[in-house]
């Protein structure tokens, strides 16, 4: 069940990143699914939720909110620029998060 959940989380993340290939409609659906799965993941890991993880979840929420604002205020290129900067920053920190906790999953599954 855990592997299925993490597979869905990874799949929605990859579909969110593949905007040029999939289009904006799939990007919106995948980003909404990714946000919901991130919130479920945060609730499931709430005992280990430190300030860094809360900041990462806040950054994902900020990226989602700036994306919604960029759709509403399409005439303002500054909002889209903020969305792009926040999204790229989130990808960077999510990669660090995955790398840091990937080894922990391997050790638990081997033992």
N, C-alpha and C positions, 0 to 999 in steps of 0.2 A: 504494500500500500504506500509505503514511504517512497519507494522508487518510482511508482506511478505518479505521485504528487510532484516529486522533483522533476520528473520527465515533462509533466504538464507545465511546470514553472519554466523550465528551460525552453520548451517549444513555444510558449507564448512570448518569451523574451526574444527568441530568434525571429518570430514573425513580426514582432514590434520593430526590430532592427531592419527588417527587409522591406522597407517602404518603397524603394525604387523598383523592386521586383513584384511586390504584391499589390501596391496601390494604397491609397489613403483610407479606403473603407476597411480593408483588412487590418491596417495599422491601428485604426481607432478601436476595432473589436479586440485585437490582440493586446493592446495597451490596457484596455479596461479589464480584460481577463488577467493580465499580469498584475495589475494593481490589486485585484481581489485576491489572487493567489498569494501575493506578498503580505497582505493583511492577515490571511489565514496562517501563513508561515510565521508571522510575528506573534500571533496569539498562541500558536503551538510551541514556540520557543521563548515564551515570556519569562521563564525563570532565568534565562541567560541573557536577557535583553538589557545591555548596558547603554551608555550614552552614545557610543559609536554606532551601534545597530539602530538606535532610535533616530540618530541623525541620517543614516542611510535610508530608513523608511520615510523620513521626512523629505529627503531629496527626491525619492521616487514619487511621493505625493506632489511635490512642487513641480516636477517634470510633467505629471499628468495635468495639474491645474494650469500650468503655462501652456500646455497643448490645447486645452479647452479654450483658454483665452485667446490663443492665436487663431482658432477657428472662428470665434465670435468677432474679434477685432481684426479682420483680415486686411484692413487698409493700413494698419500700423505695422511696419516691418520690424520695429524694435521688439515687439512682443514675440514674434517668430524667432528673432535672434536670441532672445533670452531663453526660449524653449530649446533651441539647438544647443546652446552652451550648457544649460542644466542637464539636458539629456546625455550629452557626451561625457559630462562629469559623472553622471550616474553610471554609465556603462563602465567607466574606469574604476569606480569604487565597487561596483558589483563584481567586477572581475577579481579585484583584490579579495573581496568577501568569499567568493567561490573558491579561490586558490587557498585561502587560509583554512577553510573548513573542509575542503575535499580530503585532506590527509586524515582528518579525524574520522571521517566516514570509512576510509579504507582500513584504519586500525581497528575500528569497532567491528567491521564485518569479517576481518581476518581472525579475530580472537574469539 
